[in-house]
Amino acid sequence: MRKAAVLLLGLCLLGTASPASAAERAPVGWASTGSGTTGGAGGTTWTVDTRAELEQALANDGAPTAPKVIRVVGDINGHESDDGSLLGEQDYAPGYDLGKYMSCFGEDGAVWSDTRFDHCRQQRQLRQTGSNKEKAQIQLTVPSNTTLVGVGRDARLLGVFLTVNTGSNIIVRNLHLEAPVDHFTSWSPGDGTRGSWNARFDALTVITGKNIWIDHCTFTDGRFPDREAPLGFHGERVQRHDGLLDIEDGSDFVTVSDSRFEDHDKAILIGSGDGRGDRDRGHLKVTFVRNLFSGIVQRAPRVRFGQVHVVNNVHRGQPPLYALGVGVESAIFSERNVFRYPGGGPSLAVADYGGERFRDTGSWFNGRHARLDAVASGLGLGNDVGWDPADVYDYRALTSPSAVERYVLRHAGTGRSYGHP
């Protein structure tokens, strides 16, 4: 690990000259408001290429909230132990077996019983302890006043459960984040009509974070797609991934820009729960600008409570369950987004999950005007969301579907049109 004394402001925040150069210097959207978001500019610089080095850099010699820039080189694996070996399921819980765990629910997965088989009590305990040990290993928390940035085009966090917990003024940039596989995902028979798997770990979770900028990142299941997971109940695959990005518990002033979200089921959730208005009401101000959602099944994003601006994003691939989820007390302002779902209709773009209002202006579906306000009206949603992004921050939206697609496909994601630090 190499550590430098001081970083000049422009080193990691300035990109090469490009159509995005203004956005490269500072965030657009909610992360630009209030005190703004500068990350660790002006602080100590760390260069890391192992999990242990990354953990040490986040601690920053005992001053974790002092300004710092952490440059990630190559691959860092969340399961990497201090001696460099990679830990697996049996290292966390020797003797755990998914098949044995499932057998304790019966063939239809309806009811757990500790006494169904002799191994059931043991498997229940192993799943719990294994899950806690895996979490302790793969979770890395980003403190305040930090820039975490990938070097070049191939910086990856593999199976890292990256979290922000009450941190503020944080930039996560130019990183490929491969969502963790939960080796100890749990089956909940009463979740939904036939039960559901509930994995524990996201690629990135923001809890009570303020002024966060996520930029030029790629989020994906990577080497472990759901289609290759073991078979579970009812002939369906075991769900070993949770979300790609969750923003919750009163987080505020977040911008997600020029990033890719690829090949995942439940991508982005904003809000802690329908009953958590005490934490989230009046918060969860988030901007999604110029991102690509490709092969996402749902939650791109799903929003509760927040004032969320989604502008100039591209959604494409096989028809999803839905793209934008309108949840309890949410106020989504959708603007000039492109939806390309062959064989589908505009109703795929919006779904009602307990919300009351949604506004869209100028979006396109398969090359035509989407008229999403009419779709939302058919769901019983009004179009007065109570706010307008133009009243809050300065931005300039691209105004044609070809311009949006051309820009996003060229610039979104890790290593694209980005000045390497």
C-alpha distance (Angstrom), angle and dihedral (degrees) to the residues before:
residue distance angle dihedral
M1 . . .
R2 3.78 . .
K3 3.80 121.0 .
A4 3.79 126.0 -167.1
A5 3.77 127.5 -161.9
V6 3.80 104.1 -130.3
L7 3.77 134.3 4.9
L8 3.78 121.2 -146.0
L9 3.79 111.4 -124.2
G10 3.78 95.7 -114.5
L11 3.80 99.1 49.0
C12 3.79 99.1 89.5
L13 3.78 102.1 10.2
L14 3.80 99.2 54.6
G15 3.77 119.0 76.2
T16 3.77 128.3 -163.0
A17 3.77 116.8 -82.1
S18 3.81 109.7 -76.0
P19 3.81 139.7 129.7
A20 3.81 85.6 -80.9
S21 3.80 95.2 51.7
A22 3.79 94.4 112.5
A23 3.78 91.3 50.8
E24 3.81 90.9 46.0
R25 3.79 93.1 62.4
A26 3.80 95.4 53.9
P27 3.77 136.9 -5.8
V28 3.76 124.0 -88.9
G29 3.78 118.8 -142.3
W30 3.77 131.3 23.2
A31 3.83 95.1 -14.0
S32 3.81 88.3 63.6
T33 3.80 93.3 59.7
G34 3.78 129.7 89.4
S35 3.79 110.2 8.6
G36 3.80 90.5 -9.8
T37 3.80 126.6 -132.3
T38 3.80 120.7 -83.0
G39 3.82 100.8 148.3
G40 3.78 115.3 -158.8
A41 3.81 97.3 -21.8
G42 3.78 111.7 154.2
G43 3.79 94.8 18.5
T44 3.77 137.9 101.8
T45 3.81 118.1 -52.4
W46 3.78 124.1 -137.9
T47 3.80 126.8 -173.2
V48 3.81 114.0 -158.6
D49 3.79 138.4 177.0
T50 3.82 104.2 170.7
R51 3.79 134.2 58.8
A52 3.81 91.6 -116.1
E53 3.80 91.2 52.7
L54 3.80 91.4 48.2
E55 3.80 90.8 51.5
Q56 3.80 90.3 49.4
A57 3.80 92.1 48.8
L58 3.82 92.0 50.7
A59 3.82 87.8 54.0
N60 3.82 88.2 51.5
D61 3.81 97.6 -157.2
G62 3.80 92.7 -52.8
A63 3.81 95.3 -46.9
P64 3.81 101.4 92.0
T65 3.81 96.7 164.8
A66 3.80 95.6 48.6
P67 3.84 113.2 106.2
K68 3.80 113.7 -82.4
V69 3.78 141.1 157.3
I70 3.80 116.9 -144.6
R71 3.81 115.1 -161.8
V72 3.81 114.2 -158.6
V73 3.81 116.6 -151.3
G74 3.82 120.1 -164.0
D75 3.81 122.4 -36.4
I76 3.79 125.4 -11.1
N77 3.80 114.2 -173.5
G78 3.79 119.5 -154.9
H79 3.80 90.8 -146.8
E80 3.81 93.4 56.6
S81 3.80 111.4 121.4
D82 3.78 123.9 -148.2
D83 3.82 90.8 -95.3
G84 3.80 91.1 54.1
S85 3.80 97.8 -106.7
L86 3.81 120.3 128.3
L87 3.79 118.3 -117.6
G88 3.79 122.5 -140.4
E89 3.78 141.2 -175.8
Q90 3.80 95.2 -72.2
D91 3.80 92.0 50.0
Y92 3.80 89.8 58.0
A93 3.81 97.0 40.7
P94 3.82 116.3 8.6
G95 3.79 109.0 -151.6
Y96 3.80 97.6 22.0
D97 3.80 113.0 139.4
L98 3.80 124.7 -176.8
G99 3.79 92.9 -152.1
K100 3.79 92.2 53.0
Y101 3.80 90.8 46.3
M102 3.81 90.8 52.7
S103 3.79 92.8 47.1
C104 3.79 90.2 64.4
F105 3.83 90.1 67.8
G106 3.81 92.9 56.6
E107 3.78 125.7 -116.0
D108 3.81 94.5 -62.3
G109 3.82 94.4 44.4
A110 3.79 91.7 -124.0
V111 3.82 106.1 129.8
W112 3.80 135.1 15.3
S113 3.79 118.6 -135.5
D114 3.79 126.4 -175.1
T115 3.81 88.1 -155.4
R116 3.81 100.4 45.5
F117 3.82 88.2 97.3
D118 3.79 133.3 2.1
H119 3.80 91.1 -109.3
C120 3.80 97.7 53.0
R121 3.79 100.5 91.0
Q122 3.80 90.3 46.3
Q123 3.81 93.1 48.7
R124 3.80 91.6 49.9
Q125 3.80 90.9 52.9
L126 3.80 93.5 43.9
R127 3.80 91.4 51.7
Q128 3.80 91.5 52.2
T129 3.80 96.9 45.6
G130 3.80 92.3 41.5
S131 3.79 91.5 52.3
N132 3.79 91.9 51.3
K133 3.80 92.3 48.2
E134 3.79 92.4 48.3
K135 3.81 90.3 50.1
A136 3.81 91.7 50.0
Q137 3.81 89.5 52.0
I138 3.79 103.2 44.7
Q139 3.83 102.3 33.4
L140 3.79 115.0 99.4
T141 3.81 118.9 175.9
V142 3.79 122.8 -148.0
P143 3.83 112.0 -143.4
S144 3.78 127.9 -150.7
N145 3.81 123.1 -68.4
T146 3.78 95.3 26.7
T147 3.79 134.5 138.3
L148 3.81 111.0 -162.3
V149 3.78 106.9 -171.4
G150 3.78 136.2 169.3
V151 3.79 120.4 -128.4
G152 3.78 115.4 -130.3
R153 3.79 124.6 -24.7
D154 3.80 102.5 -50.2
A155 3.82 108.4 53.0
R156 3.80 107.5 133.0
L157 3.79 138.2 177.6
L158 3.79 104.5 -154.0
G159 3.79 117.5 -162.7
V160 3.80 92.6 -15.6
F161 3.81 116.9 147.3
L162 3.80 96.3 -145.9
T163 3.80 114.7 -165.9
V164 3.78 141.3 -179.4
N165 3.79 111.0 -155.0
T166 3.83 113.7 -175.5
G167 3.80 89.0 -33.1
S168 3.81 123.5 142.0
N169 3.80 138.1 -164.6
I170 3.80 96.5 31.0
I171 3.80 132.1 155.4
V172 3.81 122.9 -164.4
R173 3.77 109.1 -173.4
N174 3.81 145.7 169.0
L175 3.80 94.1 0.7
H176 3.78 131.4 135.8
L177 3.81 105.9 -140.4
E178 3.80 115.0 -163.0
A179 3.80 109.2 -162.0
P180 3.81 115.2 -116.2
V181 3.79 120.5 -107.0
D182 3.79 110.2 -127.5
H183 3.81 103.9 -138.3
F184 3.81 88.9 -169.8
T185 3.79 103.9 43.4
S186 3.81 111.9 163.7
W187 3.81 130.7 -129.2
S188 3.82 116.8 -134.0
P189 3.83 110.6 -166.4
G190 3.80 93.4 -168.4
D191 3.82 96.1 50.9
G192 3.80 106.3 104.6
T193 3.77 126.2 -24.4
R194 3.80 97.1 -50.7
G195 3.79 104.2 16.7
S196 3.78 131.1 -91.1
W197 3.78 142.4 -130.2
N198 3.80 115.1 -117.8
A199 3.79 116.5 -158.2
R200 3.78 117.7 -165.7
F201 3.80 109.8 -146.3
D202 3.80 134.5 72.5
A203 3.78 126.3 -166.0
L204 3.82 87.1 -120.4
T205 3.80 129.7 4.9
V206 3.80 122.9 -173.6
I207 3.82 112.5 -159.9
T208 3.81 117.5 -177.6
G209 3.79 89.7 -22.5
K210 3.80 123.3 159.2
N211 3.80 129.4 -157.3
I212 3.78 99.6 4.9
W213 3.81 124.3 169.2
I214 3.81 119.2 -165.3
D215 3.79 108.7 -174.9
H216 3.81 139.1 170.8
C217 3.80 93.0 -4.3
T218 3.81 130.6 142.5
F219 3.81 119.5 -141.8
T220 3.81 119.2 -167.6
D221 3.81 146.2 135.9
G222 3.79 86.2 -114.4
R223 3.80 115.0 177.0
F224 3.81 94.2 8.3
P225 3.82 109.7 54.8
D226 3.80 118.2 179.1
R227 3.80 90.9 -117.2
E228 3.81 88.5 69.2
A229 3.82 95.8 48.9
P230 3.82 119.5 113.6
L231 3.78 118.5 -87.8
G232 3.78 114.9 -96.6
F233 3.78 133.4 179.1
H234 3.81 123.3 -26.3
G235 3.80 91.0 16.6
E236 3.81 92.6 -70.1
R237 3.78 128.6 127.7
V238 3.79 121.3 -96.8
Q239 3.80 110.1 -105.9
R240 3.82 106.1 -126.7
H241 3.82 97.7 164.9
D242 3.77 130.2 68.8
G243 3.81 118.9 -169.7
L244 3.76 132.7 -33.1
L245 3.81 93.5 -137.6
D246 3.81 129.4 6.0
I247 3.82 123.7 -176.7
E248 3.79 114.2 -170.3
D249 3.80 152.0 134.0
G250 3.79 99.2 60.8
S251 3.79 97.0 -43.8
D252 3.79 113.7 165.9
F253 3.80 146.2 -173.2
V254 3.80 98.7 26.4
T255 3.80 127.9 159.8
V256 3.80 124.5 -168.9
S257 3.80 109.6 -169.5
D258 3.80 140.9 171.9
S259 3.81 92.5 -3.9
R260 3.81 136.0 134.5
F261 3.79 128.1 -129.7
E262 3.79 110.1 -170.4
D263 3.82 142.1 179.2
H264 3.78 101.2 -10.6
D265 3.79 138.7 123.2
K266 3.83 111.0 -138.4
A267 3.79 102.5 21.4
I268 3.82 112.8 171.5
L269 3.79 130.8 10.3
I270 3.79 122.3 -174.5
G271 3.80 115.5 -166.6
S272 3.78 135.4 35.6
G273 3.81 98.8 -111.6
D274 3.78 142.8 -48.3
G275 3.79 90.2 -88.5
R276 3.81 97.1 47.1
G277 3.77 100.0 86.6
D278 3.80 88.9 125.1
R279 3.81 87.6 68.6
D280 3.78 103.0 30.7
R281 3.78 108.9 31.7
G282 3.80 110.1 110.8
H283 3.81 92.3 14.6
L284 3.82 136.7 72.1
K285 3.80 95.2 85.7
V286 3.80 103.3 171.6
T287 3.81 136.6 165.0
F288 3.82 124.3 -156.5
V289 3.79 110.2 -168.5
R290 3.83 131.6 172.7
N291 3.81 96.0 -11.5
L292 3.80 128.5 148.7
F293 3.81 120.3 -132.2
S294 3.80 107.7 -169.7
G295 3.80 123.7 172.3
I296 3.82 92.8 -4.7
V297 3.82 114.5 152.7
Q298 3.81 98.7 -161.8
R299 3.84 146.2 -24.2
A300 3.79 101.7 56.2
P301 2.98 73.0 166.2
R302 3.82 125.7 -27.1
V303 3.80 109.7 -164.7
R304 3.79 136.4 -159.2
F305 3.84 122.2 -174.9
G306 3.81 96.3 -22.1
Q307 3.78 133.6 122.7
V308 3.79 96.9 -128.3
H309 3.81 127.0 179.8
V310 3.82 115.9 -160.8
V311 3.81 110.2 -174.6
N312 3.81 134.7 167.1
N313 3.80 95.0 -6.3
V314 3.81 123.2 148.5
H315 3.81 121.1 -137.8
R316 3.80 117.3 -171.8
G317 3.80 145.5 149.7
Q318 3.76 133.5 66.5
P319 3.81 113.9 -5.3
P320 3.82 107.9 -82.2
L321 3.76 130.9 -149.9
Y322 3.80 84.7 -104.9
A323 3.80 140.8 -42.1
L324 3.81 108.9 -144.3
G325 3.81 115.9 36.9
V326 3.81 115.4 -158.2
G327 3.80 106.3 -152.0
V328 3.79 136.5 177.9
E329 3.83 114.1 -40.0
S330 3.79 91.5 -14.7
A331 3.81 122.6 153.4
I332 3.81 108.4 -159.3
F333 3.80 117.1 -178.6
S334 3.81 106.2 -164.7
E335 3.78 117.4 -168.3
R336 3.80 133.8 -178.6
N337 3.79 97.7 -28.0
V338 3.80 123.3 161.1
F339 3.82 120.4 -131.5
R340 3.80 118.4 -172.2
Y341 3.79 112.9 177.5
P342 3.82 110.4 151.1
G343 3.79 111.8 -133.6
G344 3.82 93.2 8.6
G345 3.77 134.5 106.7
P346 3.81 135.1 -132.0
S347 3.82 91.2 -93.5
L348 3.82 86.3 78.3
A349 3.79 89.8 67.6
V350 3.82 98.2 64.4
A351 3.80 133.9 35.3
D352 3.80 130.1 178.3
Y353 3.81 116.1 -127.8
G354 3.77 99.2 170.4
G355 3.79 98.2 -52.7
E356 3.78 129.0 133.4
R357 3.80 106.2 -157.5
F358 3.79 142.5 35.3
R359 3.78 133.4 165.3
D360 3.78 130.8 -161.1
T361 3.75 130.4 178.1
G362 3.78 125.6 -171.8
S363 3.83 102.6 -14.7
W364 3.81 122.2 151.8
F365 3.80 132.4 -141.6
N366 3.82 118.3 -160.3
G367 3.78 89.5 -20.5
R368 3.80 97.9 -48.4
H369 3.77 133.3 94.0
A370 3.81 105.1 -79.1
R371 3.82 97.8 -151.5
L372 3.77 89.3 -155.6
D373 3.80 92.9 170.2
A374 3.81 87.1 66.8
V375 3.80 90.4 48.5
A376 3.80 90.0 50.3
S377 3.80 91.4 47.2
G378 3.78 88.7 55.4
L379 3.80 87.0 56.7
G380 3.80 90.5 52.7
L381 3.80 94.7 -103.5
G382 3.79 122.3 141.2
N383 3.81 120.2 -140.3
D384 3.81 99.8 -135.5
V385 3.80 101.6 99.5
G386 3.78 92.9 171.3
W387 3.79 98.6 -120.9
D388 3.79 142.7 60.7
P389 3.83 121.8 -150.8
A390 3.81 90.4 -141.7
D391 3.80 88.2 65.8
V392 3.81 91.3 55.3
Y393 3.81 109.0 38.9
D394 3.79 141.5 1.8
Y395 3.79 118.8 -101.8
R396 3.78 139.9 144.1
A397 3.80 120.0 -139.0
L398 3.79 124.2 -152.3
T399 3.78 107.5 -115.3
S400 3.82 107.7 -152.8
P401 3.82 130.3 58.7
S402 3.80 91.7 -127.4
A403 3.80 91.7 53.3
V404 3.81 92.1 48.6
E405 3.81 93.8 48.3
R406 3.79 94.1 43.6
Y407 3.79 92.3 50.5
V408 3.80 97.8 43.2
L409 3.80 96.2 45.0
R410 3.79 90.3 50.1
H411 3.80 101.0 41.2
A412 3.80 110.4 25.3
G413 3.78 118.9 100.3
T414 3.77 140.9 26.1
G415 3.78 118.3 -26.7
R416 3.80 96.7 3.5
S417 3.81 119.1 132.5
Y418 3.75 88.9 -24.5
G419 3.79 127.7 133.6
H420 3.79 106.1 -121.5
P421 3.81 111.6 -127.4
